[in-house]
Amino acid sequence: MIEGLPSDVDVPGEMLLAGYFVAVPERPTVAGLPRTERLTSASDCLIGRFPDDGCWFGTAQEALAACLPLQLPVDARLYALLVPSEHVGGFVADIRAAETDEPVLLAHLNGQKPGKAAREVAEGGHKLGWEVLGYDCGLLHTWLCNDLYEEGRLHLGVDTDERGLLPDRQAALRVAAWANTRGDTKPVTWFPGALIEWDTPIESGLGPVTTEAPAPSAQQPWWGRIF
């Protein structure tokens, strides 16, 4: 039974689940992006999403089931995006202003109590890190695709890890606040988000890969220590 995250996922409290997605980390070849072999993001701009770009799922089971008939690369993985509750309002406002069809994102983010959705995140995932995102016309953009990376390093003293992610919530908050003061990015409300990954190959038409849920942790999950 998929119930909650293990105790090593140290994501701060008051978080809401935006949704699940399946993606493949990429090696960026564009100047101005972090040099990494496995760039990982919830953004539609920088990595391959499955089954299609912009495809969000309400549960881990739905995401895995949608991938069964596909020919997925072997490094495709399941991810979840968590958003601090105080930044959900701007995210939802931009979705509504775009008048796009986002039933999963709106169902999870609009009017849901903090912690309720976070407790539904699957057992066995681990926190990757933080990024800064913004929603515009059906696409979830990242600060990295808005030419902010080099300036962020120079002016804010922040840097990303081997996945192209920020190390903690405070760094993401600083980048989001800074990006929101600028007039040279996508017209979005920038917000911080935490990525969770399940490092288990996904069963698909590519081959007989087993995707069994890991055994529940014996320790108290991170949300149990927060809520």
PyMOL commands that place a pseudoatom at each C-alpha (Angstrom):
pseudoatom trace, name=CA, resn=MET, resi=1, chain=A, elem=C, hetatm=0, pos=[0.000, 0.000, 0.000]
pseudoatom trace, name=CA, resn=ILE, resi=2, chain=A, elem=C, hetatm=0, pos=[1.371, 3.409, -0.977]
pseudoatom trace, name=CA, resn=GLU, resi=3, chain=A, elem=C, hetatm=0, pos=[1.041, 5.534, 2.133]
pseudoatom trace, name=CA, resn=GLY, resi=4, chain=A, elem=C, hetatm=0, pos=[3.777, 8.055, 2.897]
pseudoatom trace, name=CA, resn=LEU, resi=5, chain=A, elem=C, hetatm=0, pos=[7.376, 9.048, 2.543]
pseudoatom trace, name=CA, resn=PRO, resi=6, chain=A, elem=C, hetatm=0, pos=[10.148, 7.474, 4.616]
pseudoatom trace, name=CA, resn=SER, resi=7, chain=A, elem=C, hetatm=0, pos=[11.827, 9.392, 7.380]
pseudoatom trace, name=CA, resn=ASP, resi=8, chain=A, elem=C, hetatm=0, pos=[14.887, 10.330, 5.297]
pseudoatom trace, name=CA, resn=VAL, resi=9, chain=A, elem=C, hetatm=0, pos=[12.786, 12.661, 3.106]
pseudoatom trace, name=CA, resn=ASP, resi=10, chain=A, elem=C, hetatm=0, pos=[13.396, 15.834, 5.050]
pseudoatom trace, name=CA, resn=VAL, resi=11, chain=A, elem=C, hetatm=0, pos=[11.005, 18.198, 3.229]
pseudoatom trace, name=CA, resn=PRO, resi=12, chain=A, elem=C, hetatm=0, pos=[9.811, 21.122, 5.380]
pseudoatom trace, name=CA, resn=GLY, resi=13, chain=A, elem=C, hetatm=0, pos=[6.210, 21.240, 6.527]
pseudoatom trace, name=CA, resn=GLU, resi=14, chain=A, elem=C, hetatm=0, pos=[3.146, 22.987, 5.154]
pseudoatom trace, name=CA, resn=MET, resi=15, chain=A, elem=C, hetatm=0, pos=[3.603, 21.411, 1.738]
pseudoatom trace, name=CA, resn=LEU, resi=16, chain=A, elem=C, hetatm=0, pos=[1.018, 20.493, -0.889]
pseudoatom trace, name=CA, resn=LEU, resi=17, chain=A, elem=C, hetatm=0, pos=[1.355, 17.868, -3.579]
pseudoatom trace, name=CA, resn=ALA, resi=18, chain=A, elem=C, hetatm=0, pos=[1.000, 19.416, -7.042]
pseudoatom trace, name=CA, resn=GLY, resi=19, chain=A, elem=C, hetatm=0, pos=[1.021, 16.060, -8.821]
pseudoatom trace, name=CA, resn=TYR, resi=20, chain=A, elem=C, hetatm=0, pos=[3.047, 13.118, -10.126]
pseudoatom trace, name=CA, resn=PHE, resi=21, chain=A, elem=C, hetatm=0, pos=[4.857, 12.896, -13.441]
pseudoatom trace, name=CA, resn=VAL, resi=22, chain=A, elem=C, hetatm=0, pos=[7.174, 10.525, -15.294]
pseudoatom trace, name=CA, resn=ALA, resi=23, chain=A, elem=C, hetatm=0, pos=[10.307, 11.958, -16.885]
pseudoatom trace, name=CA, resn=VAL, resi=24, chain=A, elem=C, hetatm=0, pos=[13.834, 11.264, -18.061]
pseudoatom trace, name=CA, resn=PRO, resi=25, chain=A, elem=C, hetatm=0, pos=[16.756, 13.412, -16.831]
pseudoatom trace, name=CA, resn=GLU, resi=26, chain=A, elem=C, hetatm=0, pos=[18.575, 15.192, -19.660]
pseudoatom trace, name=CA, resn=ARG, resi=27, chain=A, elem=C, hetatm=0, pos=[22.060, 16.407, -20.443]
pseudoatom trace, name=CA, resn=PRO, resi=28, chain=A, elem=C, hetatm=0, pos=[21.663, 20.106, -21.339]
pseudoatom trace, name=CA, resn=THR, resi=29, chain=A, elem=C, hetatm=0, pos=[23.540, 21.344, -24.381]
pseudoatom trace, name=CA, resn=VAL, resi=30, chain=A, elem=C, hetatm=0, pos=[22.446, 24.973, -24.241]
pseudoatom trace, name=CA, resn=ALA, resi=31, chain=A, elem=C, hetatm=0, pos=[24.772, 27.644, -22.917]
pseudoatom trace, name=CA, resn=GLY, resi=32, chain=A, elem=C, hetatm=0, pos=[23.805, 29.226, -19.631]
pseudoatom trace, name=CA, resn=LEU, resi=33, chain=A, elem=C, hetatm=0, pos=[22.516, 26.030, -18.013]
pseudoatom trace, name=CA, resn=PRO, resi=34, chain=A, elem=C, hetatm=0, pos=[24.210, 23.986, -15.268]
pseudoatom trace, name=CA, resn=ARG, resi=35, chain=A, elem=C, hetatm=0, pos=[26.764, 21.486, -16.515]
pseudoatom trace, name=CA, resn=THR, resi=36, chain=A, elem=C, hetatm=0, pos=[25.280, 18.162, -15.542]
pseudoatom trace, name=CA, resn=GLU, resi=37, chain=A, elem=C, hetatm=0, pos=[24.658, 14.746, -17.004]
pseudoatom trace, name=CA, resn=ARG, resi=38, chain=A, elem=C, hetatm=0, pos=[21.250, 14.373, -15.312]
pseudoatom trace, name=CA, resn=LEU, resi=39, chain=A, elem=C, hetatm=0, pos=[19.324, 17.627, -15.275]
pseudoatom trace, name=CA, resn=THR, resi=40, chain=A, elem=C, hetatm=0, pos=[16.017, 16.992, -13.503]
pseudoatom trace, name=CA, resn=SER, resi=41, chain=A, elem=C, hetatm=0, pos=[13.049, 19.340, -13.409]
pseudoatom trace, name=CA, resn=ALA, resi=42, chain=A, elem=C, hetatm=0, pos=[9.267, 19.509, -13.149]
pseudoatom trace, name=CA, resn=SER, resi=43, chain=A, elem=C, hetatm=0, pos=[9.375, 21.983, -16.033]
pseudoatom trace, name=CA, resn=ASP, resi=44, chain=A, elem=C, hetatm=0, pos=[8.040, 21.048, -19.452]
pseudoatom trace, name=CA, resn=CYS, resi=45, chain=A, elem=C, hetatm=0, pos=[10.897, 22.967, -21.081]
pseudoatom trace, name=CA, resn=LEU, resi=46, chain=A, elem=C, hetatm=0, pos=[14.038, 21.028, -20.233]
pseudoatom trace, name=CA, resn=ILE, resi=47, chain=A, elem=C, hetatm=0, pos=[13.356, 17.296, -19.866]
pseudoatom trace, name=CA, resn=GLY, resi=48, chain=A, elem=C, hetatm=0, pos=[11.302, 14.608, -21.584]
pseudoatom trace, name=CA, resn=ARG, resi=49, chain=A, elem=C, hetatm=0, pos=[7.921, 13.924, -19.965]
pseudoatom trace, name=CA, resn=PHE, resi=50, chain=A, elem=C, hetatm=0, pos=[5.732, 10.854, -20.496]
pseudoatom trace, name=CA, resn=PRO, resi=51, chain=A, elem=C, hetatm=0, pos=[3.226, 9.961, -21.807]
pseudoatom trace, name=CA, resn=ASP, resi=52, chain=A, elem=C, hetatm=0, pos=[3.181, 13.526, -23.235]
pseudoatom trace, name=CA, resn=ASP, resi=53, chain=A, elem=C, hetatm=0, pos=[4.621, 16.896, -22.330]
pseudoatom trace, name=CA, resn=GLY, resi=54, chain=A, elem=C, hetatm=0, pos=[2.652, 18.522, -19.532]
pseudoatom trace, name=CA, resn=CYS, resi=55, chain=A, elem=C, hetatm=0, pos=[1.095, 15.249, -18.393]
pseudoatom trace, name=CA, resn=TRP, resi=56, chain=A, elem=C, hetatm=0, pos=[0.294, 15.294, -14.656]
pseudoatom trace, name=CA, resn=PHE, resi=57, chain=A, elem=C, hetatm=0, pos=[-1.203, 12.466, -12.625]
pseudoatom trace, name=CA, resn=GLY, resi=58, chain=A, elem=C, hetatm=0, pos=[-3.199, 12.490, -9.421]
pseudoatom trace, name=CA, resn=THR, resi=59, chain=A, elem=C, hetatm=0, pos=[-1.644, 9.300, -8.008]
pseudoatom trace, name=CA, resn=ALA, resi=60, chain=A, elem=C, hetatm=0, pos=[1.535, 7.302, -8.448]
pseudoatom trace, name=CA, resn=GLN, resi=61, chain=A, elem=C, hetatm=0, pos=[-0.528, 4.314, -9.606]
pseudoatom trace, name=CA, resn=GLU, resi=62, chain=A, elem=C, hetatm=0, pos=[-2.133, 6.361, -12.397]
pseudoatom trace, name=CA, resn=ALA, resi=63, chain=A, elem=C, hetatm=0, pos=[1.251, 7.567, -13.625]
pseudoatom trace, name=CA, resn=LEU, resi=64, chain=A, elem=C, hetatm=0, pos=[2.721, 4.058, -13.677]
pseudoatom trace, name=CA, resn=ALA, resi=65, chain=A, elem=C, hetatm=0, pos=[-0.350, 2.588, -15.393]
pseudoatom trace, name=CA, resn=ALA, resi=66, chain=A, elem=C, hetatm=0, pos=[-0.191, 5.227, -18.152]
pseudoatom trace, name=CA, resn=CYS, resi=67, chain=A, elem=C, hetatm=0, pos=[3.376, 4.171, -18.925]
pseudoatom trace, name=CA, resn=LEU, resi=68, chain=A, elem=C, hetatm=0, pos=[2.663, 0.445, -19.321]
pseudoatom trace, name=CA, resn=PRO, resi=69, chain=A, elem=C, hetatm=0, pos=[1.982, 0.534, -23.097]
pseudoatom trace, name=CA, resn=LEU, resi=70, chain=A, elem=C, hetatm=0, pos=[4.862, 2.925, -23.851]
pseudoatom trace, name=CA, resn=GLN, resi=71, chain=A, elem=C, hetatm=0, pos=[8.454, 2.323, -24.925]
pseudoatom trace, name=CA, resn=LEU, resi=72, chain=A, elem=C, hetatm=0, pos=[10.189, 4.225, -22.136]
pseudoatom trace, name=CA, resn=PRO, resi=73, chain=A, elem=C, hetatm=0, pos=[13.928, 4.849, -21.841]
pseudoatom trace, name=CA, resn=VAL, resi=74, chain=A, elem=C, hetatm=0, pos=[15.499, 2.757, -19.098]
pseudoatom trace, name=CA, resn=ASP, resi=75, chain=A, elem=C, hetatm=0, pos=[16.287, 5.832, -17.007]
pseudoatom trace, name=CA, resn=ALA, resi=76, chain=A, elem=C, hetatm=0, pos=[12.679, 7.073, -16.882]
pseudoatom trace, name=CA, resn=ARG, resi=77, chain=A, elem=C, hetatm=0, pos=[11.546, 7.611, -13.297]
pseudoatom trace, name=CA, resn=LEU, resi=78, chain=A, elem=C, hetatm=0, pos=[8.490, 8.630, -11.278]
pseudoatom trace, name=CA, resn=TYR, resi=79, chain=A, elem=C, hetatm=0, pos=[8.553, 12.072, -9.658]
pseudoatom trace, name=CA, resn=ALA, resi=80, chain=A, elem=C, hetatm=0, pos=[6.317, 14.242, -7.502]
pseudoatom trace, name=CA, resn=LEU, resi=81, chain=A, elem=C, hetatm=0, pos=[6.296, 18.019, -7.088]
pseudoatom trace, name=CA, resn=LEU, resi=82, chain=A, elem=C, hetatm=0, pos=[5.562, 19.513, -3.663]
pseudoatom trace, name=CA, resn=VAL, resi=83, chain=A, elem=C, hetatm=0, pos=[4.826, 23.232, -3.233]
pseudoatom trace, name=CA, resn=PRO, resi=84, chain=A, elem=C, hetatm=0, pos=[4.929, 25.267, 0.003]
pseudoatom trace, name=CA, resn=SER, resi=85, chain=A, elem=C, hetatm=0, pos=[1.373, 26.253, 0.914]
pseudoatom trace, name=CA, resn=GLU, resi=86, chain=A, elem=C, hetatm=0, pos=[2.138, 29.974, 1.023]
pseudoatom trace, name=CA, resn=HIS, resi=87, chain=A, elem=C, hetatm=0, pos=[3.173, 29.891, -2.658]
pseudoatom trace, name=CA, resn=VAL, resi=88, chain=A, elem=C, hetatm=0, pos=[0.229, 27.910, -3.970]
pseudoatom trace, name=CA, resn=GLY, resi=89, chain=A, elem=C, hetatm=0, pos=[-1.986, 30.986, -4.480]
pseudoatom trace, name=CA, resn=GLY, resi=90, chain=A, elem=C, hetatm=0, pos=[0.175, 32.526, -7.187]
pseudoatom trace, name=CA, resn=PHE, resi=91, chain=A, elem=C, hetatm=0, pos=[0.555, 29.164, -8.928]
pseudoatom trace, name=CA, resn=VAL, resi=92, chain=A, elem=C, hetatm=0, pos=[-3.218, 28.589, -8.998]
pseudoatom trace, name=CA, resn=ALA, resi=93, chain=A, elem=C, hetatm=0, pos=[-3.909, 32.189, -10.093]
pseudoatom trace, name=CA, resn=ASP, resi=94, chain=A, elem=C, hetatm=0, pos=[-1.609, 31.786, -13.106]
pseudoatom trace, name=CA, resn=ILE, resi=95, chain=A, elem=C, hetatm=0, pos=[-3.293, 28.492, -14.059]
pseudoatom trace, name=CA, resn=ARG, resi=96, chain=A, elem=C, hetatm=0, pos=[-6.718, 30.136, -13.946]
pseudoatom trace, name=CA, resn=ALA, resi=97, chain=A, elem=C, hetatm=0, pos=[-5.513, 33.206, -15.846]
pseudoatom trace, name=CA, resn=ALA, resi=98, chain=A, elem=C, hetatm=0, pos=[-4.145, 30.961, -18.607]
pseudoatom trace, name=CA, resn=GLU, resi=99, chain=A, elem=C, hetatm=0, pos=[-7.553, 29.247, -18.923]
pseudoatom trace, name=CA, resn=THR, resi=100, chain=A, elem=C, hetatm=0, pos=[-5.852, 25.904, -19.578]
pseudoatom trace, name=CA, resn=ASP, resi=101, chain=A, elem=C, hetatm=0, pos=[-7.079, 22.460, -18.596]
pseudoatom trace, name=CA, resn=GLU, resi=102, chain=A, elem=C, hetatm=0, pos=[-5.165, 21.410, -15.463]
pseudoatom trace, name=CA, resn=PRO, resi=103, chain=A, elem=C, hetatm=0, pos=[-7.546, 19.161, -13.497]
pseudoatom trace, name=CA, resn=VAL, resi=104, chain=A, elem=C, hetatm=0, pos=[-4.802, 17.388, -11.540]
pseudoatom trace, name=CA, resn=LEU, resi=105, chain=A, elem=C, hetatm=0, pos=[-2.911, 20.510, -10.473]
pseudoatom trace, name=CA, resn=LEU, resi=106, chain=A, elem=C, hetatm=0, pos=[-6.063, 22.384, -9.527]
pseudoatom trace, name=CA, resn=ALA, resi=107, chain=A, elem=C, hetatm=0, pos=[-7.557, 19.430, -7.669]
pseudoatom trace, name=CA, resn=HIS, resi=108, chain=A, elem=C, hetatm=0, pos=[-4.446, 19.058, -5.514]
pseudoatom trace, name=CA, resn=LEU, resi=109, chain=A, elem=C, hetatm=0, pos=[-3.600, 22.714, -4.983]
pseudoatom trace, name=CA, resn=ASN, resi=110, chain=A, elem=C, hetatm=0, pos=[-6.883, 24.605, -4.859]
pseudoatom trace, name=CA, resn=GLY, resi=111, chain=A, elem=C, hetatm=0, pos=[-8.400, 24.705, -1.390]
pseudoatom trace, name=CA, resn=GLN, resi=112, chain=A, elem=C, hetatm=0, pos=[-6.638, 21.643, -0.012]
pseudoatom trace, name=CA, resn=LYS, resi=113, chain=A, elem=C, hetatm=0, pos=[-5.314, 21.740, 3.537]
pseudoatom trace, name=CA, resn=PRO, resi=114, chain=A, elem=C, hetatm=0, pos=[-1.509, 21.627, 3.900]
pseudoatom trace, name=CA, resn=GLY, resi=115, chain=A, elem=C, hetatm=0, pos=[-0.235, 18.171, 4.715]
pseudoatom trace, name=CA, resn=LYS, resi=116, chain=A, elem=C, hetatm=0, pos=[-3.279, 16.263, 3.514]
pseudoatom trace, name=CA, resn=ALA, resi=117, chain=A, elem=C, hetatm=0, pos=[-1.923, 15.709, 0.009]
pseudoatom trace, name=CA, resn=ALA, resi=118, chain=A, elem=C, hetatm=0, pos=[1.657, 15.415, 1.237]
pseudoatom trace, name=CA, resn=ARG, resi=119, chain=A, elem=C, hetatm=0, pos=[0.688, 12.377, 3.297]
pseudoatom trace, name=CA, resn=GLU, resi=120, chain=A, elem=C, hetatm=0, pos=[-0.451, 10.671, 0.105]
pseudoatom trace, name=CA, resn=VAL, resi=121, chain=A, elem=C, hetatm=0, pos=[2.980, 10.815, -1.514]
pseudoatom trace, name=CA, resn=ALA, resi=122, chain=A, elem=C, hetatm=0, pos=[4.321, 7.300, -2.144]
pseudoatom trace, name=CA, resn=GLU, resi=123, chain=A, elem=C, hetatm=0, pos=[6.521, 5.319, 0.237]
pseudoatom trace, name=CA, resn=GLY, resi=124, chain=A, elem=C, hetatm=0, pos=[10.073, 4.803, -0.969]
pseudoatom trace, name=CA, resn=GLY, resi=125, chain=A, elem=C, hetatm=0, pos=[10.696, 8.177, -2.599]
pseudoatom trace, name=CA, resn=HIS, resi=126, chain=A, elem=C, hetatm=0, pos=[13.577, 10.448, -1.712]
pseudoatom trace, name=CA, resn=LYS, resi=127, chain=A, elem=C, hetatm=0, pos=[13.996, 14.205, -1.896]
pseudoatom trace, name=CA, resn=LEU, resi=128, chain=A, elem=C, hetatm=0, pos=[16.147, 15.388, -4.799]
pseudoatom trace, name=CA, resn=GLY, resi=129, chain=A, elem=C, hetatm=0, pos=[16.228, 19.102, -4.108]
pseudoatom trace, name=CA, resn=TRP, resi=130, chain=A, elem=C, hetatm=0, pos=[14.460, 22.370, -4.844]
pseudoatom trace, name=CA, resn=GLU, resi=131, chain=A, elem=C, hetatm=0, pos=[13.801, 24.388, -7.963]
pseudoatom trace, name=CA, resn=VAL, resi=132, chain=A, elem=C, hetatm=0, pos=[12.014, 27.598, -8.928]
pseudoatom trace, name=CA, resn=LEU, resi=133, chain=A, elem=C, hetatm=0, pos=[9.051, 27.323, -11.285]
pseudoatom trace, name=CA, resn=GLY, resi=134, chain=A, elem=C, hetatm=0, pos=[6.316, 29.414, -12.893]
pseudoatom trace, name=CA, resn=TYR, resi=135, chain=A, elem=C, hetatm=0, pos=[3.194, 28.556, -14.881]
pseudoatom trace, name=CA, resn=ASP, resi=136, chain=A, elem=C, hetatm=0, pos=[2.452, 30.231, -18.222]
pseudoatom trace, name=CA, resn=CYS, resi=137, chain=A, elem=C, hetatm=0, pos=[-0.053, 29.274, -20.942]
pseudoatom trace, name=CA, resn=GLY, resi=138, chain=A, elem=C, hetatm=0, pos=[-0.120, 25.566, -20.136]
pseudoatom trace, name=CA, resn=LEU, resi=139, chain=A, elem=C, hetatm=0, pos=[3.622, 25.209, -19.517]
pseudoatom trace, name=CA, resn=LEU, resi=140, chain=A, elem=C, hetatm=0, pos=[5.516, 24.979, -16.266]
pseudoatom trace, name=CA, resn=HIS, resi=141, chain=A, elem=C, hetatm=0, pos=[8.697, 26.976, -16.757]
pseudoatom trace, name=CA, resn=THR, resi=142, chain=A, elem=C, hetatm=0, pos=[11.849, 26.861, -14.655]
pseudoatom trace, name=CA, resn=TRP, resi=143, chain=A, elem=C, hetatm=0, pos=[14.197, 29.685, -13.765]
pseudoatom trace, name=CA, resn=LEU, resi=144, chain=A, elem=C, hetatm=0, pos=[16.919, 27.778, -15.610]
pseudoatom trace, name=CA, resn=CYS, resi=145, chain=A, elem=C, hetatm=0, pos=[15.152, 28.164, -18.973]
pseudoatom trace, name=CA, resn=ASN, resi=146, chain=A, elem=C, hetatm=0, pos=[14.805, 31.916, -18.407]
pseudoatom trace, name=CA, resn=ASP, resi=147, chain=A, elem=C, hetatm=0, pos=[18.537, 32.680, -18.539]
pseudoatom trace, name=CA, resn=LEU, resi=148, chain=A, elem=C, hetatm=0, pos=[18.722, 33.327, -14.807]
pseudoatom trace, name=CA, resn=TYR, resi=149, chain=A, elem=C, hetatm=0, pos=[21.227, 30.676, -13.782]
pseudoatom trace, name=CA, resn=GLU, resi=150, chain=A, elem=C, hetatm=0, pos=[24.484, 32.568, -14.332]
pseudoatom trace, name=CA, resn=GLU, resi=151, chain=A, elem=C, hetatm=0, pos=[23.102, 35.795, -12.877]
pseudoatom trace, name=CA, resn=GLY, resi=152, chain=A, elem=C, hetatm=0, pos=[21.717, 33.916, -9.896]
pseudoatom trace, name=CA, resn=ARG, resi=153, chain=A, elem=C, hetatm=0, pos=[25.134, 32.464, -9.155]
pseudoatom trace, name=CA, resn=LEU, resi=154, chain=A, elem=C, hetatm=0, pos=[26.740, 35.906, -9.496]
pseudoatom trace, name=CA, resn=HIS, resi=155, chain=A, elem=C, hetatm=0, pos=[24.245, 38.069, -7.629]
pseudoatom trace, name=CA, resn=LEU, resi=156, chain=A, elem=C, hetatm=0, pos=[22.733, 35.660, -5.117]
pseudoatom trace, name=CA, resn=GLY, resi=157, chain=A, elem=C, hetatm=0, pos=[25.635, 33.291, -4.513]
pseudoatom trace, name=CA, resn=VAL, resi=158, chain=A, elem=C, hetatm=0, pos=[23.429, 30.252, -5.167]
pseudoatom trace, name=CA, resn=ASP, resi=159, chain=A, elem=C, hetatm=0, pos=[24.408, 27.188, -7.153]
pseudoatom trace, name=CA, resn=THR, resi=160, chain=A, elem=C, hetatm=0, pos=[22.839, 23.931, -8.201]
pseudoatom trace, name=CA, resn=ASP, resi=161, chain=A, elem=C, hetatm=0, pos=[23.812, 20.314, -7.600]
pseudoatom trace, name=CA, resn=GLU, resi=162, chain=A, elem=C, hetatm=0, pos=[24.465, 17.453, -10.018]
pseudoatom trace, name=CA, resn=ARG, resi=163, chain=A, elem=C, hetatm=0, pos=[20.765, 17.412, -10.913]
pseudoatom trace, name=CA, resn=GLY, resi=164, chain=A, elem=C, hetatm=0, pos=[20.538, 21.136, -11.598]
pseudoatom trace, name=CA, resn=LEU, resi=165, chain=A, elem=C, hetatm=0, pos=[18.558, 21.629, -8.374]
pseudoatom trace, name=CA, resn=LEU, resi=166, chain=A, elem=C, hetatm=0, pos=[18.961, 24.076, -5.520]
pseudoatom trace, name=CA, resn=PRO, resi=167, chain=A, elem=C, hetatm=0, pos=[20.139, 22.617, -2.191]
pseudoatom trace, name=CA, resn=ASP, resi=168, chain=A, elem=C, hetatm=0, pos=[17.411, 23.829, 0.150]
pseudoatom trace, name=CA, resn=ARG, resi=169, chain=A, elem=C, hetatm=0, pos=[14.205, 25.771, 0.631]
pseudoatom trace, name=CA, resn=GLN, resi=170, chain=A, elem=C, hetatm=0, pos=[15.935, 29.011, 1.588]
pseudoatom trace, name=CA, resn=ALA, resi=171, chain=A, elem=C, hetatm=0, pos=[17.967, 29.081, -1.632]
pseudoatom trace, name=CA, resn=ALA, resi=172, chain=A, elem=C, hetatm=0, pos=[14.810, 28.458, -3.661]
pseudoatom trace, name=CA, resn=LEU, resi=173, chain=A, elem=C, hetatm=0, pos=[12.954, 31.212, -1.787]
pseudoatom trace, name=CA, resn=ARG, resi=174, chain=A, elem=C, hetatm=0, pos=[15.743, 33.675, -2.538]
pseudoatom trace, name=CA, resn=VAL, resi=175, chain=A, elem=C, hetatm=0, pos=[15.774, 32.819, -6.235]
pseudoatom trace, name=CA, resn=ALA, resi=176, chain=A, elem=C, hetatm=0, pos=[11.961, 33.017, -6.495]
pseudoatom trace, name=CA, resn=ALA, resi=177, chain=A, elem=C, hetatm=0, pos=[11.805, 36.410, -4.762]
pseudoatom trace, name=CA, resn=TRP, resi=178, chain=A, elem=C, hetatm=0, pos=[14.609, 37.737, -6.970]
pseudoatom trace, name=CA, resn=ALA, resi=179, chain=A, elem=C, hetatm=0, pos=[13.048, 36.396, -10.180]
pseudoatom trace, name=CA, resn=ASN, resi=180, chain=A, elem=C, hetatm=0, pos=[9.696, 37.980, -9.285]
pseudoatom trace, name=CA, resn=THR, resi=181, chain=A, elem=C, hetatm=0, pos=[11.304, 41.457, -9.162]
pseudoatom trace, name=CA, resn=ARG, resi=182, chain=A, elem=C, hetatm=0, pos=[12.615, 41.178, -12.716]
pseudoatom trace, name=CA, resn=GLY, resi=183, chain=A, elem=C, hetatm=0, pos=[10.907, 42.195, -15.928]
pseudoatom trace, name=CA, resn=ASP, resi=184, chain=A, elem=C, hetatm=0, pos=[12.913, 40.063, -18.338]
pseudoatom trace, name=CA, resn=THR, resi=185, chain=A, elem=C, hetatm=0, pos=[11.480, 36.600, -17.629]
pseudoatom trace, name=CA, resn=LYS, resi=186, chain=A, elem=C, hetatm=0, pos=[8.310, 34.774, -18.607]
pseudoatom trace, name=CA, resn=PRO, resi=187, chain=A, elem=C, hetatm=0, pos=[5.243, 36.612, -17.199]
pseudoatom trace, name=CA, resn=VAL, resi=188, chain=A, elem=C, hetatm=0, pos=[4.772, 34.154, -14.356]
pseudoatom trace, name=CA, resn=THR, resi=189, chain=A, elem=C, hetatm=0, pos=[4.617, 34.091, -10.574]
pseudoatom trace, name=CA, resn=TRP, resi=190, chain=A, elem=C, hetatm=0, pos=[7.828, 32.302, -9.610]
pseudoatom trace, name=CA, resn=PHE, resi=191, chain=A, elem=C, hetatm=0, pos=[7.574, 29.883, -6.704]
pseudoatom trace, name=CA, resn=PRO, resi=192, chain=A, elem=C, hetatm=0, pos=[9.803, 27.272, -4.986]
pseudoatom trace, name=CA, resn=GLY, resi=193, chain=A, elem=C, hetatm=0, pos=[9.051, 23.570, -5.280]
pseudoatom trace, name=CA, resn=ALA, resi=194, chain=A, elem=C, hetatm=0, pos=[10.615, 20.357, -3.974]
pseudoatom trace, name=CA, resn=LEU, resi=195, chain=A, elem=C, hetatm=0, pos=[11.105, 17.292, -6.169]
pseudoatom trace, name=CA, resn=ILE, resi=196, chain=A, elem=C, hetatm=0, pos=[10.692, 13.712, -4.950]
pseudoatom trace, name=CA, resn=GLU, resi=197, chain=A, elem=C, hetatm=0, pos=[12.053, 10.796, -7.011]
pseudoatom trace, name=CA, resn=TRP, resi=198, chain=A, elem=C, hetatm=0, pos=[11.448, 7.050, -6.934]
pseudoatom trace, name=CA, resn=ASP, resi=199, chain=A, elem=C, hetatm=0, pos=[14.665, 5.404, -8.076]
pseudoatom trace, name=CA, resn=THR, resi=200, chain=A, elem=C, hetatm=0, pos=[12.942, 2.324, -9.478]
pseudoatom trace, name=CA, resn=PRO, resi=201, chain=A, elem=C, hetatm=0, pos=[12.809, 1.436, -13.205]
pseudoatom trace, name=CA, resn=ILE, resi=202, chain=A, elem=C, hetatm=0, pos=[9.304, 1.854, -14.578]
pseudoatom trace, name=CA, resn=GLU, resi=203, chain=A, elem=C, hetatm=0, pos=[7.506, -1.072, -16.151]
pseudoatom trace, name=CA, resn=SER, resi=204, chain=A, elem=C, hetatm=0, pos=[6.688, -0.329, -19.785]
pseudoatom trace, name=CA, resn=GLY, resi=205, chain=A, elem=C, hetatm=0, pos=[6.596, -1.850, -23.250]
pseudoatom trace, name=CA, resn=LEU, resi=206, chain=A, elem=C, hetatm=0, pos=[10.384, -1.662, -23.335]
pseudoatom trace, name=CA, resn=GLY, resi=207, chain=A, elem=C, hetatm=0, pos=[10.815, -4.727, -21.160]
pseudoatom trace, name=CA, resn=PRO, resi=208, chain=A, elem=C, hetatm=0, pos=[9.610, -6.741, -18.155]
pseudoatom trace, name=CA, resn=VAL, resi=209, chain=A, elem=C, hetatm=0, pos=[10.636, -4.360, -15.377]
pseudoatom trace, name=CA, resn=THR, resi=210, chain=A, elem=C, hetatm=0, pos=[8.916, -4.877, -12.031]
pseudoatom trace, name=CA, resn=THR, resi=211, chain=A, elem=C, hetatm=0, pos=[7.613, -1.797, -10.225]
pseudoatom trace, name=CA, resn=GLU, resi=212, chain=A, elem=C, hetatm=0, pos=[6.740, -2.979, -6.735]
pseudoatom trace, name=CA, resn=ALA, resi=213, chain=A, elem=C, hetatm=0, pos=[6.200, -0.501, -3.963]
pseudoatom trace, name=CA, resn=PRO, resi=214, chain=A, elem=C, hetatm=0, pos=[9.050, -0.649, -1.400]
pseudoatom trace, name=CA, resn=ALA, resi=215, chain=A, elem=C, hetatm=0, pos=[8.287, -1.971, 2.058]
pseudoatom trace, name=CA, resn=PRO, resi=216, chain=A, elem=C, hetatm=0, pos=[7.108, 0.780, 4.436]
pseudoatom trace, name=CA, resn=SER, resi=217, chain=A, elem=C, hetatm=0, pos=[9.727, 2.367, 6.646]
pseudoatom trace, name=CA, resn=ALA, resi=218, chain=A, elem=C, hetatm=0, pos=[9.665, 1.345, 10.288]
pseudoatom trace, name=CA, resn=GLN, resi=219, chain=A, elem=C, hetatm=0, pos=[10.533, 4.912, 11.291]
pseudoatom trace, name=CA, resn=GLN, resi=220, chain=A, elem=C, hetatm=0, pos=[8.056, 7.742, 11.509]
pseudoatom trace, name=CA, resn=PRO, resi=221, chain=A, elem=C, hetatm=0, pos=[7.669, 9.472, 8.115]
pseudoatom trace, name=CA, resn=TRP, resi=222, chain=A, elem=C, hetatm=0, pos=[8.715, 13.102, 7.702]
pseudoatom trace, name=CA, resn=TRP, resi=223, chain=A, elem=C, hetatm=0, pos=[5.126, 14.381, 7.552]
pseudoatom trace, name=CA, resn=GLY, resi=224, chain=A, elem=C, hetatm=0, pos=[4.398, 12.631, 10.857]
pseudoatom trace, name=CA, resn=ARG, resi=225, chain=A, elem=C, hetatm=0, pos=[7.011, 14.823, 12.513]
pseudoatom trace, name=CA, resn=ILE, resi=226, chain=A, elem=C, hetatm=0, pos=[5.571, 18.003, 11.039]
pseudoatom trace, name=CA, resn=PHE, resi=227, chain=A, elem=C, hetatm=0, pos=[1.785, 17.880, 11.095]
for i in range(1, 227): cmd.bond("trace and resi %d" % i, "trace and resi %d" % (i + 1))
show_as sticks, trace
zoom trace
